[in-house]
Amino acid sequence: MKICTPAYKNINTLARFAPSTESNPNPCIKMADNNILCRDHSNNRSVPHTSLGIEKELGLLFLDIRNFTAFMESRSAYDVIYVIRQLFVLFSDSIKEAGGRIIETAGDSIYAVFGLESSIKKAVQSAVDASSAIFHDLEIFNATYAQPYFNLNFEIGVGLHKGNVIVGEYDMEFNEHTTVMGLPVNIASRLQSETKELNNNMLISEEAYSLLNNQSDEHQQKTVHLKGVTEPVDVRLMGIPYGHKVTNKPSLPDNFDYYIAMAG
């Protein structure tokens, strides 16, 4: 399987980009053990370079806090940083408890993966379980902190997908950092953005949905055209419309004092 074009001189040097040629059309190929093997054009020898990554099928989750910009405009920078940190602590705990790993946070968004050490079926179910826990955490945070102190309900959008991606241990500047890249990542990110268009706070691709333990006709199916993605994507709406008010106060957890302490 062709997955990259850079060639490496040895495992301790940075990439030298070599274009494919008629005599050597595939500088890098995936081996049976999922490691990537690249050809060194200086001596025509193949050299393994695991820093390029391995291919693995993962569950992919993108999360974005919807109305956080309005909060930023009305509050001090210290308030903003404090609140975003508290929310990210809650979300991170739920993701980790479900077996996921956060790959990146940016602004008010989180990108996490599931299945690094499990089957893809379990990975997708874990991503859905983490999402459910996050929505519950947010309800409690709103009830105990955001509403009483700011008269505000934070909302989030979640996009879920699964697919074959490249998992590496170096970022684009060759710093040690887990990276997960590939078209399925882009699709998951686009699905999160599409939650606004479909007015539903949780979208999951049909590919991922088909692996869930409990499927329901109540989860409406749609076909969407995502920006930058050629083929249409079938999705399921697993959330609720934005602006939906929770009629019943969420049940408080046993460690309710922790949430109260967060309010300062």
DRENKOLFI-539426 format. One record per residue: y, z negated, x negated of N, C-alpha, C, O in turn. Coordinates in pm, whole numbers, plus 32768, in hexadecimal, padded with zeros to 4 digits. Layout:
N
YZXYZXYZXYZX ...
END
This chain:
264
7F8980007FAC800080008000807C80007FA880867FAF7F4C 80DA80587FC3815480627F7481BA7FFF7FAB81DF80058020 81E87FA47F5782477F437F8A82C17F317F32831E7EEB7F59 82C57F6D7EBC833B7F5C7E6983417FCA7E0082E180157DEE 83B37FD27DBA83C280387D5483E680057CC983DD80527C6A 84107F847CB784347F587C3083BA7F497BD6834E7F227C04 83CB7F6A7B57835F7F567AF583897EE97A9383FF7ED97A76 83277E9E7A6183437E2F7A0883057E46797F82977E7C7972 834F7E1B7918831C7E29789082B17DBF787582467DE07842 82CB7D43789782667CD97890828E7C6C78F282F77C767932 823D7C0678FE82537BA4796782C77B47794982E87AF3799D 83057B5278D683747AF978B583FB7B4178AF845F7B057888 83FF7BBD78D6847D7C0878D084A97C30795A845A7C3079B9 85297C537966855F7C7F79E585377D107A0085037D5679A9 85537D397A7C85247DBD7AA785727E2D7A6185EA7E247A49 85277E997A4285657F157A1985417F797A8684CC7F957A9B 85A47FAF7ACA858980067B3B856680927B0A85B680D47AC8 84EF80BD7B2C84BF81407B02849E81927B7D844E81687BCF 84DA82077B8B84BE82597C02843082907BFE83F682A27B93 83FA82A97C76837782E77C7E837E83757C4683E283BB7C59 8315839D7C03830E84247BCC829084677BFE823A84277C3A 828584E97BE4821085347C10819285007BCD812784FE7C09 819F84D57B4F812B84A37B06810E84107B27809E83E17B15 817483C87B578163833B7B7581AF831A7BF6821982DC7BF1 817A83447C6781C483377CE481CD82A87D188224828A7D69 817682507CEC817181CA7D23817D81607CB48116812E7C85 81F7813E7C89820680DA7C2081C780537C458195800D7BED 81CA802E7CC581947FAD7CF081357FC07D658150800D7DC1 80C47F787D6180647F7D7DCE80327EF07DEA803B7E977D95 7FFE7EDB7E647FC37E597E877F2E7E5D7E697EE87EBB7E8E 7EFE7DF37E267E727DEA7E047E247DA37E747E5F7D737ED5 7DA07D9F7E667D4B7D627ECC7D697CCF7EE17D567C9B7F4F 7D997C897E787DB77BFB7E837E467BE17EB27E767B707EB1 7E8B7C4D7EDD7F147C487F107F7E7C3A7EA47FF57C3A7EC3 7F577C2D7E257FBB7C317DBB7FEC7CBF7DA87FAA7D1F7DCF 80617CCB7D6C809E7D4D7D56808F7D757CC480AC7D267C6A 80617DEE7CAD804C7E207C2580AF7E917C0B80B87EEF7C59 80FA7E857B9C815F7EE97B7B813E7F2C7AF681037EED7A9E 81627FAB7AE881477FF67A6E81C07FF37A138230800F7A3C 81A77FCF7996820F7FCE79308215805978F281B4808578B4 8285809E79038291812778D2829F812F783A8291819A77FF 82BA80BC77FA82CA80C17768824480D17721823D810B76B5 81D8809E775E815580AA771E80E980D87780807280DC775E 811480FC77FB80B98131785F804980D078837FDB80F978A9 8066804D787680037FE8789B802F7FA3791C80A77F967936 7FCF7F79796B7FED7F3179E67FF47E9C79CB7F9C7E63798C 805E7E5F79FA80757DD279E080897D897A6480DE7DB07AB3 803B7D1E7A7E80507CD27AF980D37C857AF180F67C507A88 81187C7E7B5F81947C327B6081A17BEE7BE881D87C267C46 816D7B747BF081667B317C7081EF7B087CA581FB7AE67D1B 82587B0B7C5282DC7AE67C83830E7B4A7CEA83687B2B7D38 82D57BC47CEB82FA7C237D5382CA7BF27DDC83037C177E42 82637BA07DDE82357B677E5A81AD7B997E8581727BF17E46 817C7B5F7EF181007B8B7F2E811A7BAD7FBF817B7B7D7FFB 80C67BFF7FF780D57C22808380897BBF80D980167B9E80BC 80CA7B8F814580897B2E819E80C17B3F822B81367B5E823D 806B7B2A828D80977B32831880C87AA88343807E7A46833D 81457AA2836F81847A22839081C67A26841981E47A90844F 81DB79AE84508230799E84C482BF7989849382D679408433 831F79C884D683AA79C984A784067996851583FE79C28588 845D793984F284B778FB8553854779048521856478DE84AF 859F79358576862F7932855B867378E285CA865678F48640 86CD788A85A28714783285FF87A8783785E187D27839856D 87F9783A864B8889783B863A88C977E086A388A477E48718 8928778D86788972773886D689DE778E87168A3577C486D2 89D8779987998A2877FD87DF8ABE77E087E28B0E783487B8 8AE7776C88128B75775388298BB176F887BF8C0676A487DD 8B86770987448BB576B086DB8C4176D886A98C8C76838678 8C63775786B48CE7778486868D56773F86D38DBB77168698 8D46773287578DAA76EE87A88DBB765D877D8E2A7628877B 8D4B761E875A8D51759587298D9D758E86A58DEC75328690 8D8575EE864D8DC875F185CB8E5F75FF85DB8EAC75C5858E 8E89764C863E8F18766486538F6175E686858FD975D7866F 8F17758D86C68F59751A87058F47749786B88F83743286DD 8EF67498864F8ED9741D86088EF9742B85738F08749A853F 8F0173BA852F8F1A73BC849F8E9F73ED84558E3073EE848B 8EB5741783DA8E46744983898DDD73DC83738D6673FB836C 8E08735E83698DA872F283548D4F72DF83CE8CD772C983C1 8D8B72E884468D3B72E084C08CD5735184C58C61733C84E9 8D0273C884A28CAA743D84A88C34742C844A8BC174448470 8C50740483CE8BE573F3836C8B85738683978B0B7396838A 8BBB731883CB8B6572AA83F78B0672D784668A8E72BC8460 8B3C731C84CA8AEB7345853D8A8373AC85158A0F73A3853E 8AAA740F84C48A4A7475849E89DA743A844B896774648457 89FA73D983F88992739783A88931734B840288B8735183ED 896573048466890E72B984C088B47317850F883D72FB8521 88EB7384853E889A73E48588882E7421852E87BB742F8557 8854744484B587F37481845A8785741F843387137448841D 87A6739D84298740733A840C86DA7336847E866173338466 870B733684FA86B27336856E865B73B3857085E173AA8580 869A7428855F865074A5856585EC74AF84F3857B74DC8506 86167484847D85BE748A840885437433841B84D4745B83F8 855673BB845284E573618469848073A284C78407739A84AF 84B073E085328455741F8592840B74948554839574A9856E 845074E185028412755384BF83A67525845E8338755B845B 83C674BF840E8366748E83AC82EE744B83EE827D745C83C1 830574008459829873BF84A08236742484DB81C0740784EB 8269749B84FB82147504853281D4755984C4818C75B984E2 81ED7538844781B0758183D8820275F483A481CF76478358 828175FC83CB82D6766A839D832376478320832675D482F5 836176AD82E683B676988270843976E48284843A775B82A5 84A8769D826E852A76DE82778541773081F9853976FC818A 855D77AF820B85757809819B860A7811817B8630781E8107 865C780A81E286EB781C81CB873B77DD823D871277E382B1 87AD77A2821A88107778827D889377BA825788B677C381E2 88DB77E882BB895C782982A389B8780B8318899C78328389 8A2677C482FB8A8277A283678A3F774B83CE8A1976D983B1 8A2F7780844789ED773584B28967777584D8893D776E854B 892577B5847688A777F9848E883977C584328854779783C3 87BD77CF8462874777A7841586DF7816841C86CA78528486 86A0783283AB8632789283A285B97849836B85BE781382FC 854C784683B884D477FC83908458785183A4845778AD83F6 83F0783283588372787B836383007819837D830877A3835B 8296784D83BB822077FF83DA81A5784E83AF81A278C883BC 813F7807837D80C2784A835980AB785C82C6804F78A3829E 80FC781C827380E6782881E3805E77EF81BB802278198158 802E778F820A7FAC775281ED7F53774B826A7EFF76F28276 7F6577A882C57F1477A8833F7F01783683717F3A7894833A 7EB0784683D87E9A78C984147F1678F684607F6B78A48482 7F1F7976847A7F9579AA84BF7F987979854F800479618585 7F257968858E7F22793586177F5C78A8861C7FAE78898673 7F32785385C07F6877CC85BC7FFC77CF8596804A777E85C7 8022782B853F80AE78358513810A78538589817378138597 80E478B385DC813878D7864F8140786486B281AB784586E5 80CE782586CC80D077B287288126774286F0816F7701873B 8120772B866E817276C3862E820776E3863982587689864E 822A7763862C82B6778A863882EA777086C5835B774386D7 8296778B872982BD777087B482C776D987CB832476AB880C 8268768D8796826C75FC87A482E975C1876483297569879C 830B75F486EE838575C586AA840075E586FD845B75938708 8403765D873884767684878B84847627880384F375FD8824 841576078844841975AD88B7844E7524888F849F74E988D6 842174F3881C8450747187EB84E6747687CB852E741687E5 851274E4879585A074F3877285F774F287F0865F74B287F3 85CB753988578617753A88D4861F74AC890F868774848943 85B27463890685B373D889388610738188E3865D73318919 86097392885E86637347880786F57363882A87487308882A 871373E08847879D7405886587CC73C788E8883F739D88F4 877273C1894C8796738089CA87BC72EE89B3881E72BD89EB 876D72AA89618789721D8944880B720F88F6885A71B48910 882072688895889B726388468914727888A0897A72348891 890A72D788FC897972F089588994727689B08A07724F89C5 8927723A89E3893671CA8A3F896B714D89FC89B671018A38 89457137897E896970BA893B89E370C688DF8A1C706188B6 8A0A714188C08A787150885F8ADE71BA88888B55719B8896 8AB27235889B8B1172A188B38B5E729089368BD772A7893B 8B18726889A18B5D72568A218BB971DD8A228C2D71EA8A47 8B89716689F98BE170F189FF8C5870F989A18CC370C589C2 8C487138892D8CB3713788CA8D0A71B488CD8D8071AD88AB 8CD2722588F58D1E72A288EF8D2072EE89748D5E7358897D 8CDC72B989DA8CD272FE8A5A8CA1738E8A478CD973ED8A7D 8C37739A89F98C06741E89D28B6E741E89D08B2F73BB89AB 8B34748E89F98AA374A489EF8A8A7514898A8AB0758689A2 8A4B74F4891D8A25755C88BE89AE75AA88F689587572893A 89AA762B88D7893A767F88FE890876CB8885895376E08825 888B76F4888788527741881A880C77BC885087E377C188C4 87FD781F87F987AC78948816873D789C87AF875478868738 86C378BC87DC864F78C28784860B7949879385F079778802 85EF7989872285A17A04871F852279F086D0852679BC8660 84B07A188708842D7A0586C683E57A8A86BB83E57ADC8717 83A67A9F864883597B19863082EC7AF685CB82EB7A878594 82927B5385B3822D7B40854B82137BC68508822D7C2F8543 81E17BC2848D81C47C40844881A87C2C83B681B47BBD8381 81817C99837481657C9682E581E77C9B829682397CF682A9 81FA7C39824082747C2E81F1824D7C13815F81DA7BF58140 82AF7C1D8107829B7BFF807A82D37B74805C834A7B5A8071 827D7B1D802C82A47A94800A82AF7A897F73824C7A9C7F2C 83267A6A7F42833C7A5C7EB3837779D57E91839C79897EEA 837F79B87E1183B479377DE4843879447D9A846578E57D5B 847679BA7DA084F679CF7D5D85547A167DBB852A7A6D7E08 85D579F17DB686377A387E0886687AB37DBE86327AD67D56 86CD7AF57DF386FD7B727DBA873A7B617D2F87497BC27CE5 875F7AE57D0C87967AC97C86872F7A867C2D87517A4E7BC5 86AE7A8D7C57863F7A587C09864579C17BF68613798C7B93 8685797C7C56867E78EA7C5A860078C37CA685D779097D03 85C278537C80854978277CC5856C77FC7D5385B4779B7D69 853978457DB28557782B7E3E84F978817E9284EB78F87E79 84B878457EF6845D78907F4B84AB78F57F9D850B78D17FE2 848379727F9684C079DB7FE684557A1D803A83E27A2A8010 847B7A4880B284207A90810B846E7B07814184D17AF78187 843E7B7E812084887BF78143842C7C5F818183B37C60816A 84677CB681D1841D7D21821084597D43829784AB7CF782CC 84327DB482CF84677DDF835084527D7783BE84AC7D63840F 83DE7D3383C583CE7CCE842E84397C61842A845C7C2A8492 846B7C4283B484D77BDE83A985547C1283EF85947BC9843A 85757C9083D785E97CCC841885D97CCD84B086397CB484F9 85607CEA84DD85487CEE856E855B7C6485AB85997C568614 85257BFD856985367B74859C85C97B4F85A485F47B118605 86157B74853F86A47B58853F86EB7BA085B187427B6785F4 86C67C1E85C787037C6D863386DF7C3486BB87307C388718 86657C0086C8863D7BC4874786937B4A876786B77B3387DA 86B27AFD870187097A8A871687917AB9874B87C87A7D87A7 87C67B24871188477B598740883C7B8F87CF889A7B88881D 87C77BC687EF87B27C03887287AD7B9B88E187BB7BBD8957 879B7B1D88BE879B7AB58926881F7AB6897388227A9389E9 888B7ADC8931890D7AE2897489107B5489D989437B438A48 88D97BC789B388DB7C3C8A0B88837C268A8688A77C518AF4 88127BE48A7487B57BCE8AE387CE7B4A8B2B878A7B298B8C 88307AFD8AFA88537A7C8B3687D97A238B4787BF79EC8BB1 878F7A178ADA871A79BF8AD9871279838A4D871579CC89EA 870778FE8A44871978BE89C2869E78BE896886A1788388FC 86307900899385BB7909893B856F798A89578538799D89C3 856C79E188F485237A6088FE84B27A62889884C37A358826 84417A9588C183CF7AA4886783987B318877838C7B6388E7 83777B70880A833F7BF7881282B77BF2885782707B8E8850 82947C60889982127C6888DD81A07C59887981387C208899 81B47C8D87FF814D7C7F8796812D7BED877D80B87BC88772 81957B9B8772817F7B0D8759814F7AC687D880F97A6F87D1 81877AEB884881657AAA88C780D07AB788E680937A5C891E 80967B2988C280097B4288E07FAB7AE188997F357AD988BC 7FDE7A9888357F8B7A3A87EA7F9579AA881E7F50795287ED 7FEB799388818000790B88B17F8978D989037F4279278941 7F77785789007F0A7819894C7F22782489E27EC678438A2D 7F9D780B8A0D7FBE780C8A9B8024787A8AB88099786F8A93 7FF878E28AFA804F79508B23806479498BBA800C791A8C03 80D679788BE880F6796B8C76814279E58CA781947A1F8C5F 81267A0B8D2481717A788D6382027A518D7B82567AA78D96 822079D08D7282AA79A28D85830379CF8D11837D79D48D1F 82C679EE8CA083147A1B8C2D832B7AB28C3B82D47B038C1B 83A07AD48C6983C17B5F8C8683BA7BB78C0983E47B8D8B9D 83867C308C19837E7C8D8BA983F17CF08BB184157D208C1C 84297D0F8B3D84957D718B3284797DC98AB984307DA18A5E 84B27E3F8AB884B07E968A43853F7EA48A1185987EC98A5C 85547E84899185DB7E85895A85E47EE688E585817F0088A0 865B7F1A88D186787F6E885D86D27F1D880087447EFF8821 869C7EF9878E86E17EA1873187307EF286CA87037F5C869E 87A27EC086A687F87F03864487AF7F1185BF877B7EAF8589 87AB7F8B858A876C7FA4850986D67FB3850E86987FC984A6 86997FA7858486087FB3859385EC802F85E6861B803A8658 85A0808D85B0858C810D85F1853E810186738568813586DB 84CC80BE866D847480B586E184A08044874084CC7FDB8712 8495805987C384B27FED8822844E7F7C881283DE7F9187E4 84767F05883984237E8D8829840F7E4C88B184707E3288F9 83927E3288D583737DE9894F83817D54893483507D2188CF 83C47D0E898F83DC7C80897D83BC7C3389FC83B07C6D8A68 83AE7BB189EE839F7B568A5F84137AF48A60843D7AC389F7 84457AD68AD684B07A758AE6847079ED8AFF843979D68B6B 847879948A9E843679128AA88499789E8AB98471782A8ABE 851978BF8AC2857C78558ACD85BD78528B55858078778BB9 863A78248B588689781C8BD2870F785F8BB9873578748B46 875978828C2387DD78C08C11883D78608BCC883377E68BDB 889A78978B81890378458B45895B780A8BB3896F78468C1C 898D77928B9989E377508BFA899577068C6489D076C88CBD 8910770C8C5D88BD76C68CBF88CA762F8CA988B275FE8C3B 88EF75E78D10890175578D05887E75108D218838752F8D81 885D74B08CCC87E574608CDF87FF73FE8D4F885473A68D43 87B4740B8DBE87CB73B68E32879773298E1D87D072C98E51 872C731B8DD286F572988DB6871372718D26870172C18CCB 874071F88D14875B71C98C8C86DB71CC8C3B8673719D8C6B 86DE72008BC28663720A8B73862A71808B54867471218B3E 85A571788B54856370F98B33858270D58AA2857A712A8A49 85A6705A8A8D85CF702E8A098555700989B684F56FD189EB 85567026893484E4700788DE84DE6F7388BE853D6F2888D7 846E6F4A8887845D6EBD886184C46E9187FB84F26E1F87FC 84EB6EEF87A1854D6ECE873985DB6EF08769862A6F2C8720 85F96EC887E6867B6EE7881F86EC6EAE87CC87586EEA87C4 86D66E39878D873F6DFC873B876D6E5986CD87DF6E5386A1 87136EB086A087386F0F863687A36F70866888026F8E8620 87916F9E86E287F46FFA871B88796FB5873388E36FEF871E 88736F37875F88EE6EED877389366EDA86EE89B06EE486E7 88E96EBD868489266EA98600896A6F2685CF89CD6F1E8587 89366F9B85F58974701885CA8A01702686018A55706985C5 8A1B6FE686728A9E6FF286AE8B066F9D86678B7D6FA38686 8AD86F4E86078B346F0085B68B616E8185FA8BAF6E3485C2 
END
